[in-house]
Amino acid sequence: MAVLSDLAGMGTRVNKRTLVAVGLASAAAFFVLALTRPDASVGVLVAAQDIPAGAALEGDLVTSRQMAAADGLIAGTDVGELEGWALATGVAAGEPLLPSLLVDPSAVPRASSLSISIAEAHAALGSIVAGDSIDIYVTWPSSAAASRRTELLAAGVLVLEAREAPDAIAGRRDLELLLAVDESLAPLIAGGHRSGDLDLVRVSK
C-alpha cells in the first residue's frame, strides 16, 4: 500500500510539472506571437503618379498603400472607386488623396496651357512637380551688366505637368513644364522666355 501511495504521489507531481511546463510554453508562444505580429494597418488610396488638377481619376493614376490609420484620407484598396471623379488641385506622386479634393471633372475650369523648357539650376534645382505653384521672374538683357533688371513676371502660376527633358545637353539638365495660363498670362511668359532669362521660385504649400 505504501508503494502504491508513493507511486500515486509521483504521478501527481509529474502531472503538475507537465501542466506547469505546458502553461509556460503556451505563454512563451503567445509572447512571441505578440512580438512578431505585424502592426495593424489599413489601405488608403494615393496618387500613383503626378496628377494635375482636373484630370479624371482613372486606374493608372491611383494606387493603394498600407498606412497605420486612414483618418481624413480615402480608405480602400479598390482604385476603381474613384473613377468618374477629378481633383480640384494637383497632387504629387505618392501623396494620399483627400476627400475634400474630389470634384466632378466638369466643375474644374479648363485653363489654357503653355510649355517651357528651363535649366534645373533656374527652376528650384528641378524640385518642381505637378500641382506646385510657382513665381516667375525675368531678367531682361542689356548691353551693360550693371543695368540688367529683374522683375516679377507672374505669380502663383499652376504647374500642370513637370518632367526632366529627355535630351538634356551634356553638363546641363533641363526641366520641361506645362503651365496653366490665360490669354493675358501666356504672352507675358512666352515673351519673357524668348527675350529674357527666367528664374522660377517654388511657392511653399
Rosetta blueprint (number, residue, H / E / L):
1 M L
2 A H
3 V H
4 L H
5 S H
6 D H
7 L H
8 A H
9 G H
10 M H
11 G H
12 T H
13 R H
14 V H
15 N H
16 K H
17 R H
18 T H
19 L H
20 V H
21 A H
22 V H
23 G H
24 L H
25 A H
26 S H
27 A H
28 A H
29 A H
30 F H
31 F H
32 V H
33 L H
34 A H
35 L H
36 T H
37 R L
38 P L
39 D L
40 A L
41 S L
42 V E
43 G E
44 V E
45 L E
46 V E
47 A E
48 A L
49 Q L
50 D L
51 I E
52 P L
53 A L
54 G L
55 A L
56 A E
57 L L
58 E L
59 G H
60 D H
61 L H
62 V E
63 T E
64 S E
65 R E
66 Q E
67 M E
68 A L
69 A L
70 A L
71 D L
72 G L
73 L L
74 I L
75 A E
76 G L
77 T L
78 D L
79 V H
80 G H
81 E H
82 L H
83 E L
84 G L
85 W L
86 A E
87 L E
88 A L
89 T L
90 G L
91 V E
92 A L
93 A L
94 G L
95 E L
96 P E
97 L L
98 L L
99 P H
100 S H
101 L H
102 L E
103 V E
104 D L
105 P H
106 S H
107 A H
108 V L
109 P L
110 R L
111 A L
112 S E
113 S E
114 L E
115 S E
116 I E
117 S E
118 I E
119 A E
120 E H
121 A H
122 H H
123 A E
124 A H
125 L H
126 G H
127 S L
128 I L
129 V L
130 A L
131 G L
132 D L
133 S E
134 I E
135 D E
136 I E
137 Y E
138 V E
139 T E
140 W L
141 P L
142 S L
143 S L
144 A L
145 A H
146 A H
147 S H
148 R L
149 R L
150 T E
151 E E
152 L E
153 L E
154 A E
155 A E
156 G E
157 V E
158 L E
159 V E
160 L E
161 E E
162 A E
163 R E
164 E E
165 A L
166 P L
167 D L
168 A L
169 I L
170 A L
171 G L
172 R L
173 R L
174 D E
175 L E
176 E E
177 L E
178 L E
179 L E
180 A E
181 V E
182 D L
183 E L
184 S L
185 L H
186 A H
187 P H
188 L H
189 I H
190 A H
191 G H
192 G H
193 H H
194 R H
195 S H
196 G L
197 D E
198 L E
199 D E
200 L E
201 V E
202 R E
203 V L
204 S L
205 K L
